[in-house]
Structure formats: C-alpha cells, structure tokens
Amino acid sequence: MAEYKRPTSEAEFNKNFKQKKPLMNDTEAFYESSRCLFCYDAPCVQACPTHIDIPLFIKQIHTDNVTGSAKTIFDANWMGNACGIVCPTGVLCEGACVYNHQDVAPIQIGRLQNYATNKTIDADKKIFSVGKPNGKKIAVIGSGPAGIACACEARTMGYEVDIFEAKEKPSGLTFHGVAPYKITNEEVLKEINYLQKQLGFKIKYNSEINSKKQLKALENDYDAIFLGVGLGETANIKLEGEDIKGVIGAVEFIEELRLKQHKVKVPDKVVVLGGGNTAMDVASESARMGARKVVLAYRNSKDSMGAYDFEYDLAISSGVDSLFNVTPIAIVGNAKVEGVKFAKTEMVEGKLQTNMNNVFIVRCDLVIKATGQAKQGSLYDLIDNLEVDHKTVVKVNKDTFQTTNPKYFAGGDAINGGAEVVNAAYDGKMAVQGIHNWLNKK
C-alpha cells in the first residue's frame, strides 16, 4: 500500500500525481500498434461513443502516418487528445477488444490515441480549415467538452462562434474536475489552444450568463445558442453540521487542487462521502497529498457503488480505507469539523434501511462530499419555453439535440445528468448537425 509524503514543491506534487497513462514513445507506439488485428466491424469502434475508426488510426500510426492518425481521431472526436487520457477505456474501447476473449492484454487504444494527437499538437500540424463563411453566428454557453466540440464542428461549416465561459480557464471539468494523475493542466490547455488556433472560435472568459437580459441579447445577436454548461457545484445533502469549517464539495476540492497543487494543505484525517468515481478520485488525491488516514464511506455495499472497479482499486492502492453500509447522520464539531457520525445500513426486503441502534463516529479534520453536483436549474429557468425533467435535465430531441425552445440546442451533462468527457464531445459535435439543418430549413 502506497504512502505519500506531503508535497511541498511542484516536483514533489508531480511525483505523487504521476500520470496513470504516461505518453508512449515512438518505439512503444510502433510495437503496440503492430498488435492490432484490424477487425472487420471492430467492436472497439462500436464501444466508443464517438465511433472513432480505431483500426484505421492504429494502422496509420504503424505506417508512420501519425498526422493522418490524429486527423482520423479529431474528425470523430474534437476532444481526442483529452479522451485518450481520461476516458475509462477499460470499460469502453479496450474493454471491447477481442483480445479480452483470449486472455491477452487488450490493445492500449487510449495511449495510442494520446500518442498520435499529442505528437501532432506538439508539431503544430495544420489539419483543419475554417469552412466558407455562411453569414450565421452561434453562441455557445460553456467551454467544456460539449461546448468546445460544438465550436470546432461549427467553424468547419463556416459559422462564426463565440463561447461564453464563466471561469478563467476553458474545458470545464476536464480542467477543473478531473484528478491530476489522469491529465495535467498543460495537456488540457494545449489541446484547446491547438484547436482554437486552427479554427478561430472565440472564448470570452469570466462571462457568466446568469440573467434574462443577457440571454435576450444572445437571442438577438446569434442565430442559434448551444447550452454546454455541464453541472454546477456539489449539491447540499442537508446534513447537520454541513456548513461548519472543514466541509467541502468534491468538485471544489479537485478544482482547488488543480489550480494550487502543492500549495493546498490537506489535513491528516479525511472522510470522503460517496461511492462514485469522483469519490474515488478525491480519496486517492487526499492520500497523495499526505493525509495519514483517508476513509471512504458509502451507504450501501461495495457491489452497489457507481464507481468503476479500477477506480476503487486505485484508491485502495493509494492507501485509502473503506467503510460500506454506513450513512452519515451528522457532521460533528463546533468551530470546525471533528468527525462524522454514521449509522449502519442494511437491506430489508429490497430497501436500504438505517439502523439507528448502531451509531458511531469517525474522527476527522476534513469531510469531502462526493455526493453529486447540482444542476444549472437557475439558468434554465431564465430561458423561455425550455423544458427540463424532474431531475433538472434539459429535454432535447435525441436526433437533433434541439430543446423545446427551438433556438436553443444542448448537449453533455446538461442533457444526460453527468457522463464522460467523450459523451459530451459527441453531443457537441452532433448538435451542430441539428443546428445546421434547422437554420437551413428556416
């Protein structure tokens, strides 16, 4: 089990957060690409939400056409470099690789994808051109994967595109909410800069859209609007003591860690509430920041967790302990957190029940809530005739990504409630087809 020293410098931080999927060198890429069987009707392609022609891009790497390989990737997925790193390839493309049926390690598709795109970006190869101007403008709200993909696709079709981003940096949770051992800040920004340089979309930072007046201005100035806002801050779980010092949301914790790195001070004893992939991330991150005791607490059994098995294994290998079938009933402390009071849970006739006769306290100095993010309901309420479901997810036509307000289209977490970067990239790209068809019909 790993034990990490508290990082006090950038070098020590980078050592603790060594990349899970390190960049391949030329020799590694050549030999790994030689293993591909180039399957007809390849299952890896079917498993990829953006349906990248994986056998083709691997063949292009093997024949030393790396630039062509990168174009094959970006043609299908505008976030191709980031997705090669952060995608859960083990349950998507690599999980579908036919080698899995032969007890042979699957092709390292994600790392090959990262190799081709990264090498092309570093060489500043021009592989895209702006389409012939068509005189129409699209506004994109949010510069996350869905928004970036929408902007890129729209520019190839001749649309002017302005992205309105509330924060100082682009790429949404890819930059602000993904664990540093999965992708570095530099890697994220490098891809966005490369695409922006080639396609010329504009990003207006520190430009939060939060009023009806702003929305009306966008409606007057643009022919269509794409909602790529993603999710908001960590949701309140209405727990006693939740507002005292030492309680933080998982997304906010990760964002601070990515921005400040070794300057973030994580105390010795941490409790993480949740059972999803984000919970695994913040637990592992806490351990890597030098916390001596990190406890991951989930209300149900291990088998019921939403997290992928490999994410849980990574957290445990980082030195994290886990508690299952426990639910928090209060956060203990006066001026600051001193612990979390839990009650045991059990399944009774198919329903999870809390046993208040079995209550105990886990002492800690920090509580991280990885219990889900709030939706952007306040923004949606400002848009006329925009329908959302009972989970505050925007309703769209699944074929066109058009909302119930015809001028608005949406994709990513806004319409799926929270999924992978690759899903958002697909939505943003395909929404442009819907916008284009609608504008031309008009």
C-alpha positions as CSV (number, residue, x, y, z in Angstrom):
1,M,0.0,0.0,0.0
2,A,1.4,3.4,-1.0
3,E,2.3,6.0,1.5
4,Y,2.8,9.5,0.2
5,K,4.8,12.3,1.7
6,R,3.1,15.7,1.9
7,P,4.2,17.6,-1.3
8,T,5.9,20.9,-0.6
9,S,7.0,21.7,-4.2
10,E,5.8,21.3,-7.8
11,A,8.3,18.5,-8.3
12,E,7.0,16.6,-5.3
13,F,3.4,17.2,-6.3
14,N,4.1,15.8,-9.8
15,K,5.8,12.8,-8.3
16,N,2.8,12.0,-6.1
17,F,0.5,12.5,-9.0
18,K,2.4,10.6,-11.6
19,Q,0.3,10.1,-14.7
20,K,-1.8,6.9,-14.9
21,K,-1.4,6.8,-18.7
22,P,2.1,8.1,-19.5
23,L,2.8,9.2,-23.0
24,M,4.2,6.5,-25.3
25,N,7.5,6.9,-27.1
26,D,7.8,6.1,-30.8
27,T,9.1,2.6,-30.2
28,E,6.3,1.7,-27.8
29,A,3.7,3.1,-30.2
30,F,5.1,1.2,-33.1
31,Y,5.1,-2.2,-31.3
32,E,1.7,-1.6,-29.7
33,S,0.1,-0.6,-33.0
34,S,1.5,-3.8,-34.6
35,R,-0.6,-5.9,-32.2
36,C,-3.9,-4.7,-33.7
37,L,-5.8,-7.3,-35.7
38,F,-7.8,-4.6,-37.6
39,C,-11.0,-6.4,-37.0
40,Y,-13.8,-6.2,-39.6
41,D,-16.8,-4.5,-37.8
42,A,-14.4,-3.8,-35.0
43,P,-16.1,-4.0,-31.5
44,C,-13.8,-1.2,-30.2
45,V,-15.4,1.2,-32.7
46,Q,-18.9,0.2,-31.6
47,A,-17.9,0.7,-27.9
48,C,-16.6,4.3,-28.5
49,P,-19.4,6.9,-28.0
50,T,-17.8,9.0,-30.8
51,H,-17.2,5.9,-33.1
52,I,-13.6,6.8,-34.0
53,D,-12.3,4.5,-36.7
54,I,-9.8,2.9,-34.3
55,P,-8.3,0.2,-36.6
56,L,-7.6,3.0,-39.1
57,F,-5.9,5.3,-36.8
58,I,-3.8,2.5,-35.3
59,K,-2.8,1.4,-38.8
60,Q,-1.8,4.9,-39.6
61,I,0.4,5.0,-36.6
62,H,2.0,1.7,-37.6
63,T,2.7,3.1,-41.1
64,D,4.2,6.3,-39.7
65,N,1.3,8.5,-40.8
66,V,0.9,10.0,-37.3
67,T,-0.6,13.2,-38.6
68,G,-3.2,11.2,-40.6
69,S,-3.9,9.2,-37.5
70,A,-4.6,12.4,-35.4
71,K,-6.9,13.7,-38.1
72,T,-8.9,10.4,-38.1
73,I,-9.2,10.8,-34.3
74,F,-10.2,14.5,-34.3
75,D,-12.6,14.1,-37.2
76,A,-14.7,11.9,-34.9
77,N,-13.9,13.4,-31.6
78,W,-12.8,17.1,-31.2
79,M,-11.5,16.2,-27.7
80,G,-9.5,13.3,-29.0
81,N,-6.3,14.0,-27.0
82,A,-8.0,14.5,-23.7
83,C,-10.3,11.5,-24.2
84,G,-7.3,9.3,-25.0
85,I,-6.1,10.1,-21.5
86,V,-9.2,10.5,-19.3
87,C,-11.7,8.1,-20.9
88,P,-12.4,4.9,-19.0
89,T,-11.1,2.9,-21.9
90,G,-11.1,-0.3,-19.9
91,V,-14.9,-0.3,-20.0
92,L,-15.2,1.2,-23.4
93,C,-13.0,0.6,-26.4
94,E,-10.3,-1.5,-24.7
95,G,-13.0,-3.4,-22.8
96,A,-14.4,-4.4,-26.1
97,C,-11.1,-5.5,-27.7
98,V,-11.3,-9.1,-29.0
99,Y,-8.0,-9.9,-27.2
100,N,-10.0,-9.9,-23.9
101,H,-11.6,-13.2,-25.1
102,Q,-8.1,-14.8,-25.5
103,D,-6.6,-13.9,-22.1
104,V,-4.3,-11.5,-23.9
105,A,-3.9,-7.8,-22.8
106,P,-6.1,-5.6,-25.0
107,I,-4.6,-3.0,-27.3
108,Q,-3.7,0.2,-25.4
109,I,-6.1,2.2,-27.6
110,G,-6.2,5.2,-25.2
111,R,-2.4,5.6,-25.0
112,L,-2.1,5.2,-28.8
113,Q,-4.8,7.9,-29.3
114,N,-2.9,10.2,-27.0
115,Y,0.4,9.5,-28.7
116,A,-0.9,10.4,-32.2
117,T,-2.8,13.5,-31.1
118,N,-0.1,14.8,-28.7
119,K,2.6,14.4,-31.3
120,T,0.5,16.3,-33.9
121,I,-0.3,19.0,-31.5
122,D,3.3,19.4,-30.4
123,A,4.4,19.7,-34.1
124,D,1.7,22.3,-34.6
125,K,0.5,20.4,-37.7
126,K,-2.4,22.2,-39.5
127,I,-5.0,19.6,-40.3
128,F,-8.2,21.7,-40.2
129,S,-9.5,24.7,-42.1
130,V,-12.4,27.0,-41.4
131,G,-15.4,26.5,-43.7
132,K,-16.6,29.1,-46.2
133,P,-18.3,31.8,-44.1
134,N,-22.1,31.4,-44.2
135,G,-23.0,34.6,-42.5
136,K,-24.5,32.9,-39.4
137,K,-23.4,33.0,-35.8
138,I,-23.7,30.5,-33.0
139,A,-23.3,31.4,-29.3
140,V,-22.1,28.6,-27.0
141,I,-22.6,28.8,-23.3
142,G,-19.8,26.9,-21.5
143,S,-16.4,25.9,-22.8
144,G,-16.5,22.3,-21.5
145,P,-16.0,19.3,-23.9
146,A,-19.5,19.7,-25.4
147,G,-19.0,23.5,-26.0
148,I,-15.6,23.1,-27.5
149,A,-16.7,20.3,-29.8
150,C,-19.7,22.3,-30.9
151,A,-17.5,25.3,-31.7
152,C,-15.0,23.3,-33.7
153,E,-17.6,21.5,-35.7
154,A,-19.5,24.7,-36.4
155,R,-16.3,26.5,-37.6
156,T,-15.6,23.8,-40.2
157,M,-19.1,24.6,-41.6
158,G,-18.5,28.3,-41.8
159,Y,-20.3,29.6,-38.7
160,E,-18.9,32.3,-36.5
161,V,-18.7,31.1,-32.9
162,D,-18.4,32.8,-29.6
163,I,-18.1,30.8,-26.4
164,F,-19.2,32.4,-23.1
165,E,-17.2,30.9,-20.2
166,A,-17.9,31.8,-16.6
167,K,-14.4,30.8,-15.4
168,E,-10.9,32.0,-16.3
169,K,-9.9,28.7,-18.0
170,P,-11.6,26.5,-20.6
171,S,-12.6,22.9,-20.8
172,G,-15.0,22.6,-17.9
173,L,-14.4,19.6,-15.7
174,T,-11.6,18.3,-17.9
175,F,-9.6,21.1,-16.5
176,H,-11.3,21.8,-13.2
177,G,-12.7,18.5,-12.1
178,V,-10.5,15.6,-13.2
179,A,-7.9,14.2,-10.9
180,P,-4.4,15.5,-11.7
181,Y,-3.0,12.0,-12.1
182,K,-5.3,11.5,-15.0
183,I,-4.4,14.6,-17.0
184,T,-2.3,17.7,-16.4
185,N,-3.4,21.3,-16.7
186,E,-0.8,21.7,-19.5
187,E,-2.2,18.8,-21.5
188,V,-5.8,20.2,-21.4
189,L,-4.9,23.7,-22.3
190,K,-2.5,22.6,-25.1
191,E,-5.3,20.8,-27.0
192,I,-7.8,23.8,-26.6
193,N,-5.1,26.2,-27.9
194,Y,-4.3,24.0,-30.8
195,L,-7.9,23.7,-31.9
196,Q,-8.6,27.4,-31.3
197,K,-5.5,28.4,-33.4
198,Q,-6.7,26.4,-36.3
199,L,-10.4,27.0,-36.2
200,G,-10.6,30.6,-34.8
201,F,-13.5,30.3,-32.4
202,K,-13.6,32.9,-29.7
203,I,-13.8,32.2,-25.9
204,K,-15.0,35.1,-23.7
205,Y,-13.7,34.2,-20.2
206,N,-15.3,35.5,-16.9
207,S,-18.5,35.8,-18.9
208,E,-21.1,34.0,-16.9
209,I,-24.6,34.1,-18.4
210,N,-27.0,34.5,-15.4
211,S,-29.7,37.0,-16.4
212,K,-32.7,37.1,-18.7
213,K,-31.3,40.3,-20.2
214,Q,-28.0,38.6,-21.2
215,L,-30.0,35.7,-22.8
216,K,-32.2,38.1,-24.7
217,A,-29.1,39.8,-26.1
218,L,-27.7,36.4,-27.2
219,E,-31.0,35.5,-28.8
220,N,-31.0,38.8,-30.8
221,D,-27.3,38.6,-31.8
222,Y,-27.0,34.9,-32.7
223,D,-28.8,32.6,-35.0
224,A,-28.6,29.7,-32.5
225,I,-27.5,29.0,-29.0
226,F,-25.9,25.9,-27.6
227,L,-26.1,25.0,-23.9
228,G,-22.9,23.2,-22.8
229,V,-23.0,24.4,-19.2
230,G,-22.5,21.0,-17.6
231,L,-23.2,20.6,-13.9
232,G,-22.7,23.1,-11.0
233,E,-21.3,23.0,-7.5
234,T,-21.5,20.0,-5.2
235,A,-25.1,19.6,-4.1
236,N,-26.1,20.2,-0.5
237,I,-27.0,17.0,1.3
238,K,-28.9,18.7,4.1
239,L,-26.8,17.1,6.9
240,E,-26.5,18.6,10.4
241,G,-23.1,20.4,10.6
242,E,-22.7,20.5,6.9
243,D,-21.9,24.3,7.0
244,I,-19.1,24.2,9.5
245,K,-15.4,24.8,8.6
246,G,-13.7,21.7,7.1
247,V,-16.6,20.5,4.9
248,I,-16.0,20.8,1.2
249,G,-17.5,19.5,-2.0
250,A,-15.5,17.1,-4.2
251,V,-15.6,19.2,-7.3
252,E,-14.5,22.3,-5.4
253,F,-11.7,20.2,-3.7
254,I,-10.4,18.9,-7.1
255,E,-10.6,22.4,-8.7
256,E,-8.5,23.9,-5.9
257,L,-6.0,21.1,-6.1
258,R,-5.6,21.5,-9.9
259,L,-5.2,25.3,-9.6
260,K,-3.0,25.5,-6.5
261,Q,-1.4,22.0,-6.5
262,H,1.2,21.6,-3.7
263,K,0.0,24.8,-2.0
264,V,-3.2,23.1,-0.9
265,K,-3.0,21.8,2.7
266,V,-4.8,18.6,3.3
267,P,-5.1,17.6,7.0
268,D,-4.1,14.2,8.4
269,K,-7.6,12.7,8.8
270,V,-10.1,12.8,5.9
271,V,-13.5,11.3,5.4
272,V,-14.9,11.1,1.9
273,L,-18.7,10.6,1.5
274,G,-19.8,8.8,-1.7
275,G,-19.4,5.8,-3.9
276,G,-18.9,7.1,-7.4
277,N,-15.8,7.7,-9.5
278,T,-15.4,11.3,-8.1
279,A,-15.4,9.9,-4.6
280,M,-12.6,7.5,-5.6
281,D,-10.6,10.4,-7.1
282,V,-10.8,12.7,-4.1
283,A,-10.0,9.9,-1.7
284,S,-6.9,9.0,-3.7
285,E,-5.9,12.6,-4.1
286,S,-6.2,13.2,-0.3
287,A,-3.8,10.3,0.3
288,R,-1.4,11.6,-2.4
289,M,-1.5,15.0,-0.6
290,G,-0.1,13.3,2.5
291,A,-3.2,12.6,4.6
292,R,-2.3,9.8,7.0
293,K,-5.9,8.4,7.3
294,V,-8.4,8.6,4.5
295,V,-11.8,6.8,4.9
296,L,-14.1,6.3,2.0
297,A,-17.7,5.9,3.4
298,Y,-20.5,4.6,1.3
299,R,-24.1,4.0,2.3
300,N,-24.5,0.7,0.5
301,S,-22.4,-2.4,-0.3
302,K,-19.2,-2.4,-2.3
303,D,-21.0,-4.1,-5.2
304,S,-23.6,-1.3,-5.3
305,M,-21.1,1.5,-5.8
306,G,-21.3,3.5,-9.0
307,A,-17.5,3.7,-9.3
308,Y,-15.6,1.5,-11.8
309,D,-13.7,-1.3,-10.1
310,F,-10.4,0.0,-11.4
311,E,-11.1,3.4,-9.8
312,Y,-11.8,1.8,-6.4
313,D,-8.6,-0.3,-6.7
314,L,-6.6,2.8,-7.5
315,A,-7.9,4.5,-4.3
316,I,-7.2,1.5,-2.1
317,S,-3.7,1.1,-3.6
318,S,-3.1,4.8,-2.7
319,G,-3.7,4.0,1.0
320,V,-7.4,4.7,1.3
321,D,-9.6,2.7,3.8
322,S,-13.3,2.0,3.0
323,L,-16.5,1.7,5.1
324,F,-19.5,0.2,3.5
325,N,-23.2,0.1,4.6
326,V,-22.9,3.3,6.6
327,T,-24.8,6.5,6.2
328,P,-23.8,9.9,7.6
329,I,-26.3,11.3,10.0
330,A,-24.4,14.4,11.3
331,I,-21.1,16.2,11.0
332,V,-19.6,16.7,14.4
333,G,-17.7,19.8,15.5
334,N,-18.1,23.3,16.9
335,A,-16.0,25.8,15.1
336,K,-14.6,23.2,12.7
337,V,-15.0,19.5,11.8
338,E,-14.1,16.9,14.4
339,G,-15.8,13.9,12.9
340,V,-18.7,12.3,11.1
341,K,-21.5,10.4,12.9
342,F,-22.6,7.4,11.0
343,A,-25.3,4.8,11.3
344,K,-25.1,1.3,9.9
345,T,-27.4,0.4,7.0
346,E,-28.8,-2.9,5.8
347,M,-31.1,-4.2,3.0
348,V,-34.5,-5.2,4.3
349,E,-36.9,-6.6,1.7
350,G,-35.0,-4.9,-1.1
351,K,-34.9,-1.5,0.6
352,L,-31.9,0.1,2.3
353,Q,-32.7,0.8,5.9
354,T,-30.8,2.8,8.5
355,N,-30.2,1.2,11.9
356,M,-30.2,4.0,14.4
357,N,-29.3,1.5,17.2
358,N,-25.8,1.1,15.6
359,V,-24.3,4.6,15.5
360,F,-20.6,5.5,15.7
361,I,-18.3,8.5,15.0
362,V,-15.2,8.5,12.7
363,R,-12.9,11.3,13.8
364,C,-11.5,13.5,11.0
365,D,-10.3,17.1,10.2
366,L,-11.8,17.3,6.7
367,V,-15.0,16.0,5.1
368,I,-15.3,15.8,1.4
369,K,-18.8,15.4,-0.1
370,A,-18.7,13.4,-3.3
371,T,-22.4,13.0,-3.4
372,G,-23.3,14.6,-6.7
373,Q,-23.5,18.0,-8.3
374,A,-26.3,20.5,-8.5
375,K,-27.9,21.1,-11.9
376,Q,-27.9,24.5,-13.6
377,G,-31.6,25.0,-12.9
378,S,-31.4,28.7,-12.2
379,L,-30.1,29.3,-15.8
380,Y,-32.7,27.0,-17.3
381,D,-35.5,28.9,-15.5
382,L,-34.5,32.1,-17.4
383,I,-34.9,30.6,-20.8
384,D,-38.5,30.9,-22.2
385,N,-40.2,27.6,-23.1
386,L,-37.3,25.5,-22.1
387,E,-38.5,22.2,-20.6
388,V,-36.5,20.2,-18.1
389,D,-37.4,16.9,-16.5
390,H,-37.9,16.1,-12.8
391,K,-34.1,15.7,-12.4
392,T,-33.5,19.2,-13.9
393,V,-32.1,17.7,-17.1
394,V,-32.8,19.6,-20.3
395,K,-35.2,17.8,-22.7
396,V,-33.9,17.6,-26.3
397,N,-34.8,15.8,-29.5
398,K,-32.4,12.9,-29.4
399,D,-31.8,13.2,-33.2
400,T,-31.2,16.9,-33.4
401,F,-30.3,18.0,-29.8
402,Q,-32.8,20.8,-30.2
403,T,-34.6,21.8,-27.0
404,T,-38.3,22.8,-26.6
405,N,-37.2,26.4,-27.3
406,P,-36.2,25.9,-31.0
407,K,-33.3,28.5,-30.9
408,Y,-31.6,26.5,-28.1
409,F,-29.7,23.3,-28.5
410,A,-27.9,21.4,-25.7
411,G,-25.5,18.6,-25.0
412,G,-23.2,17.0,-22.4
413,D,-24.1,16.9,-18.7
414,A,-27.0,19.3,-19.4
415,I,-28.9,16.6,-21.1
416,N,-27.5,13.4,-19.5
417,G,-27.2,14.5,-15.9
418,G,-23.4,13.7,-15.8
419,A,-21.5,11.3,-18.0
420,E,-18.0,11.0,-19.5
421,V,-16.0,13.6,-21.5
422,V,-16.4,11.5,-24.6
423,N,-20.2,11.6,-24.4
424,A,-20.1,15.4,-24.2
425,A,-17.7,15.7,-27.1
426,Y,-20.1,13.6,-29.2
427,D,-23.1,15.6,-28.2
428,G,-21.4,18.9,-29.1
429,K,-20.4,17.7,-32.5
430,M,-23.7,16.2,-33.4
431,A,-25.7,19.2,-32.1
432,V,-24.1,21.3,-34.9
433,Q,-25.7,19.0,-37.5
434,G,-29.0,19.7,-35.8
435,I,-28.4,23.4,-35.8
436,H,-27.3,23.4,-39.4
437,N,-30.3,21.5,-40.6
438,W,-32.7,23.8,-38.6
439,L,-31.1,27.0,-39.8
440,N,-31.2,25.9,-43.4
441,K,-34.8,24.8,-43.2
442,K,-35.6,28.2,-41.8
